[in-house]
Amino acid sequence: MTVKNIKCDIAIVGGGLAGGLIALALAKMRPELNLVLIEQGKSFGGNHIWSYFASDILPEHRWLTAPLVTYGWSGYDVKFPAHSRSLDNIYYSIESEHFDQVLRKELPASSLMLGREVKAVSPRLVVLDGAQRINAGGVIDARGAADLYHLDCGWQKFTGQLMQLSEPHNITKPIVMDATMDQHDGYRFVYVLPFGMDKLFVEDTYYSDKSHHDPRILRQRLAAYADEKGWQVERILREESGVLPVVMGGDLDSYWNSGSGRTAKAGARGAFFQPITSYSLPDAVRNAIFIAEQPDLDGDKLNLALRQRAEEHWRKGRFFRMLNRMLFRGADGADRYKILERFYTLDPGLIERFYAGNTTWWDMARILSGKPPISVSRAIKAIWSKKK
């Protein structure tokens, strides 16, 4: 049987958030291009809920995410043992099922390849299972994280469930952090999204020193949390679990080269994520627009341009990586919540800029000023610590 090879202008390997956004941006801004989006799974986006603040996305870029949004709220709450607070920043959520639907609607069927295993990539070539070849003007690898051995990481671990309740819950806006419960395995908080009057997405999250994750334990704690709140859960409509790197340092060059060498990279494969939250949506939007604006999508030029952006992003993340070292190495696990508790007493504009990755020098000074919630000597030692 003869394998039919494919030619295209741009091949995007990985149909998750980063790869899908690049495809949507190119379809809108460069409709003359012939692109191919390749995903190993049965649907684009996998099994995820992505959330973000309105201030994370530049106004001129919001056209890209607007069709993807399934829920939005005019503010959010945080809760800590010493204080609670409501903030006004608009908050949005995107469900992977809708993400998949939009991609199928906006791109021609000939551009979408599902259930295909990628065997090899290079700047202008993708080799698939069955020895099928895709010859492209440029290739972008967006298949998720490269070799995390090259980075110094803590871990954000979570299990979330969409709960169908028997009665309305009366929650009108997200609880982005509820850290009022017992602390386990590092900094623990529960994240709550109201999806309709009788549905809640509830996620148990940990900033932990170890990557080992047992969803069975978190399911029990989620059930206990729901019981404590008086929610009668009829059934679980969906569940997702994950372990994300919280980067404290490392070697960007080695990390980049470990993920398909000289091929252009996007998303986690290129280290494009917020160092503290590990969320990649804001960077994925910025990179998608940047790629679509490039006059030449040649594979080598794409690699050079995205490598330079990764280096710039790494430099901008220095302050955040330092804060991560303070969180993971300057505070005992049970006391880590105090750092976030203090952070959420600061100016709302500072908090918005922080999550968007646009922290100013004045913001940095304000975050570090005042009486620290952890030992000064341990904080200083943590700042200068390196991976062993």
ZIDADA-V9313 format. One record per residue. N is the residue number from 1. RES is the residue in three letters. OMEGA is omega in degrees with one decimal (NA if undefined). Layout:
# ZIDADA-V9313
n | res | omega
N | RES | OMEGA
N | RES | OMEGA
This chain:
# ZIDADA-V9313
n | res | omega
1 | MET | -179.1
2 | THR | 178.1
3 | VAL | 179.5
4 | LYS | 177.4
5 | ASN | -172.9
6 | ILE | 171.6
7 | LYS | 179.4
8 | CYS | 178.0
9 | ASP | -177.6
10 | ILE | 176.7
11 | ALA | 179.5
12 | ILE | -176.2
13 | VAL | -177.3
14 | GLY | -176.3
15 | GLY | 173.5
16 | GLY | -175.3
17 | LEU | -176.3
18 | ALA | -178.8
19 | GLY | 179.7
20 | GLY | 178.7
21 | LEU | 176.1
22 | ILE | 179.7
23 | ALA | 179.7
24 | LEU | 178.9
25 | ALA | 179.0
26 | LEU | 179.8
27 | ALA | -178.5
28 | LYS | -171.9
29 | MET | -177.7
30 | ARG | -174.0
31 | PRO | 179.9
32 | GLU | -176.3
33 | LEU | 172.9
34 | ASN | -177.5
35 | LEU | 176.7
36 | VAL | 176.9
37 | LEU | -172.2
38 | ILE | -179.4
39 | GLU | -179.1
40 | GLN | -176.9
41 | GLY | -177.6
42 | LYS | 179.2
43 | SER | 178.1
44 | PHE | 178.7
45 | GLY | 179.3
46 | GLY | -179.7
47 | ASN | -173.3
48 | HIS | 163.5
49 | ILE | 177.9
50 | TRP | 179.0
51 | SER | -178.8
52 | TYR | 175.1
53 | PHE | 178.7
54 | ALA | -178.1
55 | SER | 176.8
56 | ASP | -173.6
57 | ILE | 176.7
58 | LEU | -179.0
59 | PRO | -177.9
60 | GLU | 178.9
61 | HIS | -171.6
62 | ARG | 175.9
63 | TRP | -176.7
64 | LEU | -177.7
65 | THR | -174.5
66 | ALA | -179.3
67 | PRO | -175.3
68 | LEU | -172.8
69 | VAL | 176.1
70 | THR | 178.6
71 | TYR | 176.6
72 | GLY | -177.9
73 | TRP | -175.1
74 | SER | 177.7
75 | GLY | -180.0
76 | TYR | -179.9
77 | ASP | 167.2
78 | VAL | -178.1
79 | LYS | 177.9
80 | PHE | -179.2
81 | PRO | -175.2
82 | ALA | -179.8
83 | HIS | 172.3
84 | SER | -176.0
85 | ARG | 172.3
86 | SER | 178.2
87 | LEU | -169.4
88 | ASP | -176.1
89 | ASN | 179.2
90 | ILE | -175.6
91 | TYR | -176.8
92 | TYR | 173.0
93 | SER | 177.5
94 | ILE | 176.2
95 | GLU | -174.9
96 | SER | 178.9
97 | GLU | 179.4
98 | HIS | 175.3
99 | PHE | 178.2
100 | ASP | -179.8
101 | GLN | -179.2
102 | VAL | 178.0
103 | LEU | -179.6
104 | ARG | 179.7
105 | LYS | -171.0
106 | GLU | -179.3
107 | LEU | 177.1
108 | PRO | -178.6
109 | ALA | -179.8
110 | SER | -179.4
111 | SER | -171.5
112 | LEU | 178.7
113 | MET | -179.9
114 | LEU | 176.5
115 | GLY | -178.8
116 | ARG | 178.6
117 | GLU | 179.4
118 | VAL | -179.1
119 | LYS | -178.5
120 | ALA | 175.3
121 | VAL | 172.0
122 | SER | -175.4
123 | PRO | -177.7
124 | ARG | -174.5
125 | LEU | 170.6
126 | VAL | 176.4
127 | VAL | -177.5
128 | LEU | 173.3
129 | ASP | -176.6
130 | GLY | 178.2
131 | ALA | 176.0
132 | GLN | -176.5
133 | ARG | 172.6
134 | ILE | 177.4
135 | ASN | -173.8
136 | ALA | 171.9
137 | GLY | 176.7
138 | GLY | 179.7
139 | VAL | 174.3
140 | ILE | -179.7
141 | ASP | -179.6
142 | ALA | -172.6
143 | ARG | -178.9
144 | GLY | -171.0
145 | ALA | 171.5
146 | ALA | -176.0
147 | ASP | -176.5
148 | LEU | 175.1
149 | TYR | -176.4
150 | HIS | 179.3
151 | LEU | 176.6
152 | ASP | -168.2
153 | CYS | 152.6
154 | GLY | -172.7
155 | TRP | 170.7
156 | GLN | -175.9
157 | LYS | -176.6
158 | PHE | 165.7
159 | THR | -179.4
160 | GLY | 179.4
161 | GLN | 170.6
162 | LEU | -173.1
163 | MET | 169.9
164 | GLN | -176.9
165 | LEU | 179.8
166 | SER | -179.3
167 | GLU | 177.3
168 | PRO | -175.6
169 | HIS | 177.8
170 | ASN | 173.6
171 | ILE | -173.0
172 | THR | -179.8
173 | LYS | -176.0
174 | PRO | 165.1
175 | ILE | -173.8
176 | VAL | 174.7
177 | MET | 168.2
178 | ASP | -177.2
179 | ALA | -176.9
180 | THR | -177.7
181 | MET | 177.7
182 | ASP | -179.9
183 | GLN | 177.4
184 | HIS | 168.1
185 | ASP | -179.2
186 | GLY | 178.2
187 | TYR | -177.5
188 | ARG | 170.7
189 | PHE | 176.2
190 | VAL | -174.8
191 | TYR | -173.3
192 | VAL | 176.8
193 | LEU | 177.1
194 | PRO | 178.3
195 | PHE | -176.2
196 | GLY | -172.7
197 | MET | -178.1
198 | ASP | 177.3
199 | LYS | 176.9
200 | LEU | 167.6
201 | PHE | -175.0
202 | VAL | -175.0
203 | GLU | 176.0
204 | ASP | -169.6
205 | THR | -177.7
206 | TYR | 168.2
207 | TYR | -166.1
208 | SER | 177.4
209 | ASP | -174.7
210 | LYS | -176.4
211 | SER | -178.8
212 | HIS | -174.3
213 | HIS | 179.6
214 | ASP | -178.9
215 | PRO | -178.9
216 | ARG | 179.4
217 | ILE | -178.6
218 | LEU | 175.0
219 | ARG | 178.1
220 | GLN | -179.4
221 | ARG | 174.9
222 | LEU | 178.3
223 | ALA | 178.9
224 | ALA | 178.6
225 | TYR | 178.9
226 | ALA | 179.4
227 | ASP | 179.1
228 | GLU | -179.7
229 | LYS | -179.7
230 | GLY | 179.3
231 | TRP | 175.8
232 | GLN | -175.5
233 | VAL | 177.8
234 | GLU | 179.6
235 | ARG | 176.2
236 | ILE | -175.8
237 | LEU | 177.7
238 | ARG | 177.4
239 | GLU | 172.8
240 | GLU | 177.8
241 | SER | 178.7
242 | GLY | 174.5
243 | VAL | -177.2
244 | LEU | 177.1
245 | PRO | 170.6
246 | VAL | -164.2
247 | VAL | 177.4
248 | MET | -178.4
249 | GLY | 177.6
250 | GLY | -174.9
251 | ASP | -178.3
252 | LEU | -179.1
253 | ASP | -179.0
254 | SER | 178.6
255 | TYR | -179.9
256 | TRP | -177.1
257 | ASN | 179.6
258 | SER | -178.7
259 | GLY | 177.0
260 | SER | 166.8
261 | GLY | -172.2
262 | ARG | 178.9
263 | THR | 178.1
264 | ALA | -176.1
265 | LYS | 178.2
266 | ALA | 180.0
267 | GLY | -177.4
268 | ALA | -179.7
269 | ARG | 177.7
270 | GLY | -177.9
271 | ALA | 178.2
272 | PHE | 174.1
273 | PHE | 178.9
274 | GLN | -171.3
275 | PRO | -175.5
276 | ILE | -178.7
277 | THR | -174.8
278 | SER | -177.8
279 | TYR | -171.8
280 | SER | -173.0
281 | LEU | -179.7
282 | PRO | 178.5
283 | ASP | 178.2
284 | ALA | 177.4
285 | VAL | -179.4
286 | ARG | -179.0
287 | ASN | 179.0
288 | ALA | 178.3
289 | ILE | 179.6
290 | PHE | -178.7
291 | ILE | -178.9
292 | ALA | 180.0
293 | GLU | -177.5
294 | GLN | -179.0
295 | PRO | -177.2
296 | ASP | -178.7
297 | LEU | 173.5
298 | ASP | -173.9
299 | GLY | -179.9
300 | ASP | 179.4
301 | LYS | 175.7
302 | LEU | 179.5
303 | ASN | -179.4
304 | LEU | -177.1
305 | ALA | -178.4
306 | LEU | 174.6
307 | ARG | 178.0
308 | GLN | 177.1
309 | ARG | 177.8
310 | ALA | 178.5
311 | GLU | 177.1
312 | GLU | 178.6
313 | HIS | 178.8
314 | TRP | 178.5
315 | ARG | 179.5
316 | LYS | -178.0
317 | GLY | -176.1
318 | ARG | -178.8
319 | PHE | -179.8
320 | PHE | 178.5
321 | ARG | 175.7
322 | MET | 177.9
323 | LEU | 177.2
324 | ASN | 177.9
325 | ARG | 176.3
326 | MET | -178.3
327 | LEU | -173.2
328 | PHE | -174.5
329 | ARG | -179.6
330 | GLY | -177.0
331 | ALA | 171.8
332 | ASP | -174.8
333 | GLY | -176.7
334 | ALA | -178.3
335 | ASP | -175.0
336 | ARG | -179.2
337 | TYR | -177.5
338 | LYS | 178.3
339 | ILE | 178.6
340 | LEU | 178.4
341 | GLU | 177.8
342 | ARG | -179.1
343 | PHE | -176.2
344 | TYR | 168.2
345 | THR | -174.1
346 | LEU | -176.6
347 | ASP | -179.5
348 | PRO | 178.3
349 | GLY | 176.5
350 | LEU | -179.8
351 | ILE | 178.0
352 | GLU | -179.2
353 | ARG | -179.6
354 | PHE | -177.9
355 | TYR | 177.3
356 | ALA | -178.5
357 | GLY | -177.2
358 | ASN | -178.5
359 | THR | 178.7
360 | THR | 176.5
361 | TRP | 178.0
362 | TRP | 176.1
363 | ASP | -179.5
364 | MET | 179.2
365 | ALA | -179.4
366 | ARG | 179.4
367 | ILE | -175.5
368 | LEU | -175.9
369 | SER | 178.1
370 | GLY | -178.9
371 | LYS | -177.5
372 | PRO | 179.3
373 | PRO | 178.8
374 | ILE | -179.7
375 | SER | 179.9
376 | VAL | -178.2
377 | SER | 178.3
378 | ARG | 178.9
379 | ALA | 179.4
380 | ILE | 178.5
381 | LYS | -179.8
382 | ALA | -178.9
383 | ILE | -175.4
384 | TRP | -178.6
385 | SER | 176.6
386 | LYS | 178.9
387 | LYS | 179.2
388 | LYS | NA
